[in-house]
Amino acid sequence: MPREWVKHLVQEELPDVSIIETNTYYEGDRYTTEAHRETLKVNGWTFCPVDIMDEEGTAMLPVKDGKWFTEMSVGNHMLNYDSMVTLTHFKGHTMGGFGGSNKNIGIGCADGRIGKAMIHTAEGSDNMWSIAEEELMERIAESTKATIDFFGKQVTYVNVLRNMSVSCDCEGCAAAPVVTPNIGIVASVDILAADQASVDLVYALKEEDHKDLVERMETRHGLRQLSYMKELQMGNDRYILSDIDNDDTRICPKEAVKDVKPFEG
């Protein structure tokens, strides 16, 4: 997602906002708070406060009706906030199939040492990525549920469907080349509706335009994110798609992507 887009949104529309982060589970440029802050400087994310929420410790949030968790560990700075705008670069993901609002919150708000380990690593395993497929999708969704239950109705979900590699942003220059066309932006106050609509828009593309991303979603069992969010009553998978560029006209996904141009690398 272009940094300048976020900068404009923050400075023009959300002047009192803080960007929230947590440290990564894997070793790299965001593994420690010190390295994380240096990475933010290098990449120019200095136009507003950035709160690395697990910098000073963790907090446990309850997970209601979870299969895998009764609580989830998050950065304890989260308790300082009463609302959240989830601004997500929608794309593929190496383990999750796709990364939308659910993955952004579930992994992004879990702290770097405890919460992310709870999601990714089977107890007693020496393989930190030992949990995958349906179980991983369910654990991500339960982690997300802990956060959105904490904020209640004070959450907005925005998925930006552009520059969609089948790989995660965390892979940086090593990510697979983008071949999926840019679609647009989906926003909702319902997390399941936002992610379901985003997935439906990808599927509505022509076969040659969505083949790689759909294959990534399905081979990683990523659609389980959606069905499990529905089971947990986190939102609605039935939605109305309104075209805000054309007087909020109601459209279907096929209509929304009919003029999308094939991606040109």
N, C-alpha and C positions, 0 to 999 in steps of 0.2 A: 504494500500500500504506500503510495507516495507520501513522503514525510510532509511535503508542503500542503497536502490536503488536510492532514491532521493538524498542522500548525494553524491553518486558516480556520478550521472548525473551532479549535480551542480559543484562539485570540478573538474571533468575531462572535462566536455563539456561546462559548462555555468558559468565560474568563477566570472563573474561580476553581477550575477543575485541576485535579492531579491525575497524571497517568500512573496506573498501578502496574507493578511487575512483581515477580518472584524469581528467585535464583533457580538455575536449572539443576536437574538431577544428574545429568552427565557432565563430565569435566569439559570445560571450554571457556569461552570469553565471557560467559554470564554465570559461571559456577559459584563464584564468591561475590559478595557485595562490592568489594573493592574493584574487582575485574569488571563486574557488571556496570558500575558507574563509569569506568573508563571507556567501555564499549559504547555507552550512551553518548559520551562526548565525541568519540570518533565518528559516530554515525549522525551526529547533529541533533539528538533529541534533548536539546537544552532550552527549548523555548517556553517550557512550563515546568512546574515541579514534577519530578518522577519519584514515586514512593515505592521502594523495594520492600514489599510488605513483610517479608520474613527476615529483614535485617536485624531486628531485635527480638526475634523469637516467634513462637507459634501459638495458635489457639485451636481448640477443638470445637467444631460446629456439629450439631446433631444431624443425622441422616434419617429421616422418617421413612419407615416401610422399606428400608434397603434390604437387599439380598446378601450383599457382601460386607456392608459397613453399618454400624450404628452411629458413627461419627467420622468426621474427616478433618485432617489437620491442615490449616491454612496459615498464611502469614498473619500475625496478630494485629498488624496495622489495619486489617480489614474492619476491625471493630470500631475504627474511628469514623467510618463512613455510613451514610444513611441512604445513598442512592448510587446507581452505577449505569453508565452507558457502555455497552459491550460493542466495541468497534472491531470487527473481525475481517481479516483477509480470508475469504472463502477459497479453499484450494484442496488438492488432494493431500493425503498424508500416508507416510510409509507404513505405519501400523494401524492408524485409525480409519483408513480408507478415504475419509474426507475430514477436513477441519473447518467446522462452522462455529456458531456461537457456543454449542455444547462443549466441543473440544477446547475452545479458547478459555472458557470458564473452568471446566473440570480439571484441566491440566494447569492452566495459567494461574489459578488462585490457590491451588495446592502448594504448600511450601516445598522448597527444593530438596529437603532431606527426608522428612517423614511422610508428608502427604503424597508426593509423587512416587515414593517407594511403595506406599500402600496400594497405589493404582497399578504400578508396573511390575512388581516383583513378588512372586510367590514366596510365602514364608519359608525360610531355610534354604532358598535357592541361591546359588552363586552366579546365576544369570540374571542381571538386573532387568532384562526385558523378557522375563519368562512368562508373563501373562499376555495373551493375544486373543484375537478373534472375538467371539461373542462376549467372553468374560471381560475382556478389556473394555469393550463398548459399554457394558453394564457398569463397570467400576467408574468409568469416566462420567457417565450420566448421574450416578449416585453422588459423586464429588460435586458435580454441578448443582445438584438438588440442594446440597448443604448450603451453598452460597446463595442461590436465588431464593430459598426459603428464608434466609437471613434478611435479605433486602425486601422481601414481599413484593408488592406491586411497583416498587421504585427501581425498576430495571427496564431499560430499552435495549433492543437487540438490532444491530445493523451489520449485515453481511455484504461485503464488497466483492462482487464476482468479476474480477479482472485479473489478468496475469496469472492464470490458474495453472500452475504446474501440478503434476501428480505427486510431487514431493512437498514436504513441509518447508516453511520459510527458514526453520532452524538449520537446514542443510546448506543454506547460502549458495555460493557459486557451484557447489556440487549437486544442486537440485537438477532434476531432469528438465530438458527444454520445454517451454510452454508451447502447446499445440492447440489448446482449447480456446475458442474465441471469447473475447470479453462480452459479458452479458449486461451488467448494470449493478444496481444496488437494491437490496431487499431490506426493509425495516419493519419491525413489529414490536409490540409489547408482549408477544407470546413467543417463547423460545422455540417450541416445537414447530409452530407455524413458520417461523423465519427459516429454520434449517430445512424443513420439509419443502417449502417453496423453492429454496435455493437448489436442492437436489432435483426437484421436478423440472426446474428451468434447464439444468444441465442435461437431463434425460430428453427434454424437448428439442434439443439441438439435433441437427442431422447426424446420422450414424458416423460419418467420417470426421465430424467435428467433436463428438463426445466420446469416441471409442476408448481412448486411453484413460480418461478420467473415470468413466463408468467401470471399466475393467478394474481400476485401482479400488474404487468403492466396493465392488462386489467380491473381489478376491480377498480383501481384508475383512469381509463381513461388516463393513461400515454402516450398512443400512440398519443394523441392530441398534445403533444409537437412536434412531427415530422410533422404532417399535418399543424400545425399552422406556424412552421418555414418555410415550403414551401410556404404558403400563403403570408407570410411577405417577401418572396424572400431572405431569409437569406442563402440559399445554395441549393444544389441539392440532391434529394433523390435517384437518379440513379448514380451509381459509378462503378468503376473498382476495384476489390479486387486483389492486387498483393502480392504474397508470397515472402517477402524479404529474407527468408532463402533458397529459391530455385530459384535464379536468376530472381526474380520479375515475376515468372510465374503467369499468370492470373488464378484465381480459383473462384469458387462460394462458398457461405457460407457452403453448405453441404460438399464440399471437404475440406474446412478449418477445420471442426470439426470432420472429420471421424475417426481420431485417438485419439480424446480426451478421457481421462480415466475418468470413473465415480468418483465422489468425494468420498473420504474416510475420514470420520470424526474422 
